[in-house]
Amino acid sequence: MHKAAMTATEDRTARTRMPMPGATACTGAAIACALLMGHAPIAAAQPKDAAGGWPDRPIRLIVPFAPGGSTDAAARIIGLKVTDLWGQQILIDNRPGATGIIGSEMVAKANPDGYTALFGTIGSHSVNVSLFKLSYDPLKDFEPVTMTAAVGNVLVVNSKSPVKSVKDLIALARQKPGEPTFASSGIGGAPHLTGEFFALQTGTKLTHVPYKGGGPAMADLVSGNVTMSFASMTSALPFIKDGRLRPLAVSSRTRSGQLPDVPTMIEAGLPNFEVRDWQGIFLPRGTPRPIVDKLANGVISVLRQPDTVERFTAQGMDIIASSPDEFRKAIASEIVRWAKVVKEANIQAQ
């Protein structure tokens, strides 16, 4: 019986160890599945984002103005910050000429792959369309990314001028129509448009003197060759701080942190006077929306860093950091606004 019992036990053990019908195939399939699925956790841990891995090489950011101005300075600050963020270099490419048209046209015609962008301004995207016959449409041929910042204009006169207030300036302009001159960085730029807007709002006549940039305009004002300028805050601040220029008012809705004692144009008696010289980033039309959104999110994140805010504020610029859709709506509104000013002031491209 003992031998029989052992035989029965061994028989049950052997049957237990034998594979069920089809078990070998299932085991093989399971191994194969395991081998295939072994890669899944790696792919899940390192997925490509919606932008398809963009950027994987340097991005060229075209600035359609000469180096040294507020637009160039802002572009370089952002470029360095985004380079640090993504580990891909942002190459600043200055392409000045034709009030921003040359650089803007280059980007409008660029490959919409996210590797060529434009650092545009109020002039290049809201004013030029009313002054020139363009080969591109400022709205239809670009993908707005974000309005980065806005810099207020400041009405300045030579520190030796007898004009001490906006009221004094208006009185002078009414007494001597056309005699007061105002310097600007060029036709169609914010300093020019602000001056023309001032003349319309006050019912005065001023003579515009355009220069090839804010630097030369400030130099002539400091030398006493022109009466005033509705200058970029960035261009004017150094001369205000060293006492060579006298600020009368700022064009922004609220006072500037850099010039807290200087009134706004609204406070000076012009209730509808607000002008902001904005800057922003654009991509060519047709750039995939995930790339537009990724660039917007990246730029906005660096704009909100405390040291970025500090550097922009030191140059008189206020951070905006708008979404792409907000930016598009703002441009459309600005185009309508400045088209009216260009028409009413009879501004002609020269």
C-alpha positions in Angstrom: 0.0 0.0 0.0 2.9 2.3 0.8 4.3 1.8 -2.7 0.9 2.3 -4.3 0.4 5.4 -2.3 3.7 6.8 -3.3 3.0 6.0 -6.9 -0.3 7.8 -6.7 1.4 10.8 -5.0 4.1 10.9 -7.7 1.4 10.7 -10.4 -0.5 13.6 -9.0 2.7 15.6 -8.7 3.7 14.9 -12.2 0.3 15.9 -13.5 0.5 19.1 -11.5 3.8 20.0 -13.2 2.6 19.2 -16.7 1.4 22.2 -18.7 -2.3 22.5 -19.5 -3.2 22.3 -23.2 -2.1 25.5 -24.9 -0.1 26.7 -21.9 3.2 26.7 -23.8 1.7 29.1 -26.5 0.3 31.4 -23.8 3.5 31.5 -21.9 5.4 32.4 -25.1 2.9 35.1 -25.9 3.2 36.5 -22.4 7.0 36.6 -22.7 6.7 38.3 -26.1 4.2 40.8 -24.7 6.4 41.5 -21.7 9.4 42.1 -23.9 7.4 44.5 -26.1 5.8 46.2 -23.1 9.2 46.6 -21.5 9.7 49.8 -23.6 6.4 51.3 -22.7 7.4 52.7 -19.3 10.4 54.4 -20.9 8.2 56.1 -23.6 5.7 57.1 -21.0 8.4 58.6 -18.8 9.9 60.7 -21.7 7.0 61.7 -24.0 7.2 64.3 -26.7 5.1 67.3 -26.0 2.4 68.6 -28.3 5.0 70.7 -30.0 6.7 67.5 -31.2 10.0 68.1 -29.4 10.4 71.7 -30.7 12.8 73.4 -30.3 15.7 71.1 -31.0 17.9 73.7 -32.6 18.5 77.5 -32.2 15.7 80.0 -32.9 16.3 83.2 -34.8 14.5 86.2 -33.3 14.5 89.0 -35.8 14.5 92.5 -34.4 13.5 95.0 -37.2 15.4 97.9 -35.6 18.9 98.8 -34.9 20.7 97.7 -31.7 20.5 99.9 -28.6 16.9 100.8 -28.5 14.2 99.6 -26.1 13.0 96.9 -28.5 16.5 95.5 -28.9 17.1 95.6 -25.2 13.9 93.8 -24.4 14.5 91.1 -27.0 18.0 90.4 -25.7 16.8 90.0 -22.1 14.1 87.6 -23.2 16.4 85.8 -25.6 18.9 85.0 -22.8 16.2 83.9 -20.4 14.5 81.5 -22.9 17.9 80.1 -23.9 18.5 79.2 -20.2 15.0 77.8 -19.9 15.1 75.4 -22.9 18.8 75.0 -23.5 18.4 76.1 -27.1 19.9 79.4 -28.1 17.7 82.4 -29.1 19.8 84.2 -31.7 19.0 88.0 -32.0 19.2 89.2 -35.6 18.9 92.9 -36.0 17.4 93.8 -39.4 16.7 97.6 -39.3 15.2 99.6 -42.1 11.9 101.0 -43.5 10.4 101.5 -40.1 10.4 97.8 -39.3 9.1 96.6 -42.7 12.3 94.8 -43.8 12.5 92.5 -40.8 8.8 92.0 -40.6 8.7 90.9 -44.2 11.4 88.4 -43.7 9.4 86.7 -40.9 6.2 86.8 -42.9 7.9 84.9 -45.7 9.8 82.5 -43.4 9.2 78.8 -43.1 6.4 78.3 -40.4 8.4 75.8 -38.4 8.9 77.9 -35.2 12.6 78.6 -35.9 12.2 82.2 -37.2 10.3 84.7 -35.0 9.8 88.5 -35.0 10.1 91.0 -32.2 7.6 93.5 -33.5 6.2 96.8 -32.1 3.2 99.1 -32.3 4.8 100.7 -35.4 5.6 97.6 -37.3 2.2 95.9 -36.7 -0.4 98.6 -35.9 0.8 101.7 -37.8 2.7 100.8 -40.9 -0.4 99.2 -42.5 -1.9 102.7 -42.6 1.2 104.4 -44.0 2.7 102.1 -46.5 1.7 99.5 -49.2 2.9 96.4 -47.5 3.7 93.0 -49.1 2.2 91.3 -46.0 -0.8 91.7 -43.8 0.1 92.4 -40.1 -2.7 90.2 -38.9 -3.3 87.5 -41.5 0.4 86.7 -42.2 1.6 86.2 -38.6 0.7 84.2 -35.6 0.8 86.5 -32.5 2.6 84.8 -29.6 2.5 87.3 -26.7 2.6 91.0 -26.1 5.7 91.1 -23.9 5.7 94.6 -22.5 4.7 98.2 -23.1 6.8 101.3 -22.6 5.2 104.6 -22.0 6.3 107.7 -23.9 7.4 110.8 -21.9 7.0 114.3 -23.1 10.4 116.0 -22.6 11.9 119.4 -23.2 15.5 120.7 -22.8 16.1 121.5 -19.2 16.9 125.1 -20.2 13.5 125.5 -21.9 11.1 128.0 -20.4 8.3 125.4 -20.9 7.6 123.9 -17.4 4.3 122.1 -18.0 1.9 120.7 -20.5 -0.2 123.8 -20.1 2.8 126.0 -21.0 3.5 123.9 -24.1 -0.1 124.1 -25.3 0.0 127.9 -24.8 3.2 128.2 -26.8 1.8 126.0 -29.6 -1.3 128.1 -29.8 0.6 131.4 -29.8 3.1 130.2 -32.5 1.3 127.6 -34.7 3.8 125.3 -36.4 6.8 126.8 -34.7 7.3 124.2 -31.9 9.2 121.2 -33.2 9.1 117.6 -31.9 11.8 115.0 -32.5 11.0 111.3 -33.1 12.8 108.1 -33.9 11.2 108.0 -37.3 7.9 108.2 -39.2 5.2 105.9 -37.9 6.9 105.1 -34.6 5.2 105.6 -31.2 7.0 109.0 -30.5 5.8 110.3 -33.9 2.2 109.1 -33.4 2.1 110.3 -29.9 3.1 113.8 -31.0 0.5 113.8 -33.8 -2.1 112.6 -31.3 -1.2 115.4 -28.9 -1.7 118.0 -31.6 -5.1 116.6 -32.5 -6.2 116.4 -28.9 -5.1 120.0 -28.1 -6.0 121.6 -31.4 -2.5 122.8 -32.0 0.0 122.6 -34.9 3.4 121.1 -34.3 6.3 120.4 -36.8 7.6 116.9 -36.8 11.3 116.3 -37.2 12.1 112.6 -37.8 15.5 111.0 -37.0 17.0 107.6 -37.7 16.5 106.3 -34.1 15.8 107.5 -30.6 19.5 108.2 -29.9 19.9 110.9 -32.6 16.6 112.5 -31.6 17.6 112.8 -28.0 21.0 114.2 -28.9 19.4 117.0 -30.9 16.9 117.7 -28.2 19.7 117.9 -25.6 21.6 120.3 -28.0 18.6 122.6 -28.2 17.9 122.0 -31.9 14.3 121.0 -31.4 11.6 122.0 -28.9 10.5 118.7 -27.5 10.0 115.0 -28.0 7.4 112.4 -27.0 10.2 110.0 -26.4 10.4 106.4 -25.5 10.9 106.1 -21.7 14.0 104.0 -22.3 15.6 106.6 -24.6 14.8 109.6 -22.3 15.5 108.3 -18.8 19.3 108.6 -18.9 19.0 112.3 -19.9 16.2 113.0 -17.4 18.3 111.5 -14.6 21.4 113.5 -15.4 19.3 116.7 -15.6 19.6 117.5 -19.3 16.0 116.9 -20.1 12.8 118.0 -18.2 9.9 115.6 -18.2 6.4 117.2 -18.4 4.1 114.2 -18.6 3.9 110.5 -19.4 1.5 109.0 -22.0 0.6 105.9 -19.9 -2.7 105.7 -18.0 -0.8 105.6 -14.6 2.4 107.3 -13.5 5.7 105.6 -14.2 7.5 103.9 -11.3 10.7 105.5 -12.7 9.2 109.0 -12.7 6.6 109.0 -9.8 6.5 112.8 -9.6 5.7 113.3 -13.3 1.9 113.5 -14.1 0.2 111.5 -16.7 -1.3 113.3 -19.8 -4.7 112.6 -18.3 -3.7 114.3 -15.0 -2.3 117.2 -17.1 -5.7 117.9 -18.6 -6.1 115.6 -21.6 -8.7 113.0 -20.4 -8.5 110.8 -23.5 -4.8 110.7 -23.9 -3.2 107.3 -23.4 -0.5 105.8 -25.6 1.5 102.7 -25.0 4.4 101.7 -27.2 4.0 97.9 -27.0 6.4 95.1 -28.1 5.6 91.5 -28.8 6.7 88.3 -30.5 5.2 86.8 -33.7 5.7 83.7 -35.7 4.9 83.2 -39.5 1.3 82.3 -40.4 0.8 78.6 -40.4 3.1 77.8 -37.5 1.4 74.9 -35.6 -0.6 76.1 -32.6 1.3 73.8 -30.2 4.5 75.6 -31.1 2.9 79.0 -30.8 1.5 78.0 -27.3 4.8 76.5 -26.2 6.7 79.7 -27.2 4.1 81.9 -25.5 4.2 79.8 -22.3 8.0 79.9 -22.2 8.3 83.6 -22.8 5.5 84.4 -20.3 7.2 82.3 -17.7 10.5 84.2 -18.0 8.7 87.6 -18.1 7.2 86.8 -14.7 10.6 86.1 -13.1 11.4 88.7 -10.5 14.7 89.7 -12.0 13.2 90.1 -15.5 10.5 92.4 -14.0 13.2 94.3 -12.3 15.3 94.8 -15.5 12.3 95.8 -17.6 11.1 98.2 -14.9 14.5 99.8 -14.8 14.1 100.7 -18.5 10.6 102.1 -17.9 8.8 99.1 -19.4 5.7 97.4 -17.9 5.3 93.6 -18.3 2.2 92.6 -20.2 2.6 88.9 -21.0 -0.6 88.4 -22.9 -1.9 85.1 -24.4 -1.8 84.7 -28.2 -5.6 85.3 -28.5 -5.4 88.4 -26.3 -2.5 89.7 -28.4 -4.4 89.3 -31.7 -7.4 91.2 -30.4 -5.2 94.0 -29.1 -3.4 94.4 -32.5 -6.7 94.5 -34.4 -8.0 97.3 -32.1 -4.7 99.2 -32.4 -4.8 99.1 -36.2 -8.2 100.7 -36.2 -7.2 103.4 -33.6 -4.0 104.5 -35.4 -5.6 104.4 -38.9 -7.9 107.1 -37.6 -5.0 109.2 -36.3 -3.0 108.8 -39.5 -6.0 110.0 -41.5 -7.0 112.9 -39.3 -3.4 114.1 -38.9 -2.8 113.6 -42.7 0.4 111.8 -41.9 2.3 110.9 -45.1 5.1 108.3 -45.6 8.2 110.0 -46.8 
